[in-house]
Amino acid sequence: MRTSKAIAGLACVLAVALVPAQAQETIKIGVITDKVGPAKPYAEPITQGVEFGAREINAKGGVLGRKIELLIEDDQGKPDVSAAMARKLVDSGAAFILSVSLTPATQQAQTVSLATKTPQMTPSNSGDTLTTQIDNPYFWQTGPLGSIQIATLLSYAGAKNYKRAALVSDNSDLGQLLARFFKSGLEKAGIQVVSEELISRGATSADAQMQKVRAANPDVLVSAGVLTAENVLMLKSYRQLGLKMPLLASYNFSVPVYMSVAKGLLNGVTFVDAYDPAKPEIKAFEAGYKKAMGREPFNLHGYGYDGIHLVADAIRRAGSTDKEKIKSAMQATNYAGIMGAKGMRYKFPAGKRTGFDPNGMVVRLYEGDRQGRVVHVGVGKY
């Protein structure tokens, strides 16, 4: 009898002792980033934004009473490695995977998220094909699509009555993908593409390409390039050859590094962005980031910050780390983050897994060597 009471008492003690341990169990969120490959200039600040967002969430008590634990893996921008890292994260107990590497790598990682029914999202990739090539109900995309970028630029340019355009890009996978969507957008708008030029990765000059642009005599120059060094070559030739047609650029030009590597070349360039510095949410984010991290954030940090908050919001609404419940909650997202134009909310319409509002992008102007004011919002008539 006394033995039975002793065993029962010990069981109660063990049960009480286990409660705090269970309460402290973390929610594991996987992050696939690129630390050494071609996506590093993007992936690194986006990952920092994810880390800051997770730190902020944990400081406020976490999600469902549990802290977020980030499991960060490097795929080097390689599709096969990205799939292997996705498998590693699933095996490590990740309830969700955030992908911030190259578009082809993110695409390949989907083979794992689909097979394992693990929710996956990219908060930054802009390739329109990410949700169309694989029918994966466990994958979402909240980065601004290439088709939205060109639609926003064309909306801004609508009053200019352009008839002839030159299109310049690079030979990266994303650069070529954006170029296809940009060309399609231009042609749908009735603008003839009179010159298509390619600046290869590692080139030392863009003079030949820009001389062809000059000979084609376009009304406007449109840049779909995403490689910073090659875009700087384009800018140098654009200035040195004395070209005067307006230059409309992809969201790559929103990366602040241009303000240091392209000094004297930027004034008057317009570029599409998902970051409005006048937005109240942005001001609060910048103040909090600077206080916590000791440095100013920029738009890429914001993509990561929104990404981890979207995941936390879905888990909170799911009330569980059950992957099926998270999947349903993510599809029902209606969330106001810091990115996008004022009033933008992330939503996934029925049957869709792209959540960036088509009217959520802005067009900004370089004033001198600084990223300046917003001159246009959305795809409505300019």
Buried (B, 14 or more C-beta within 10 A) or exposed (E): EEEEEEEEEEEEEEEEEEEEEEEEEBBBBBBBBBBEBBBBBBBBBBBBBBBBBBBBBBEEEBBEEBBBBBBBBBBBBBBEBBBBBBBBBBEEEBBBBBBBBBBBBBBBBBBBBBBBEBBBBBBBBBBBBBBEEBEBBBBBBBBBBBBBBBBBBBBBBBEEEBEBBBBBBBBBBBBBBBBBBBBBBBEEBEBEBBBBBBBEEEBEEBBEBBBBBBEBEBBBBBBBBBBBBBBBBBBBBBBEBEBEBBBBBBBBBBBBEBBEEBEEBBEEBBBBBBBBBEBEBBEEBBEBBEEEBEEEBBBBBBBBBBBBBBBBBBBBBBEBBEBEBBBBBBBEBEBEBBBBBBEBEBBBEEEEBBBBBBBBBBBBBBEEBEBBEBEBBBBEEB
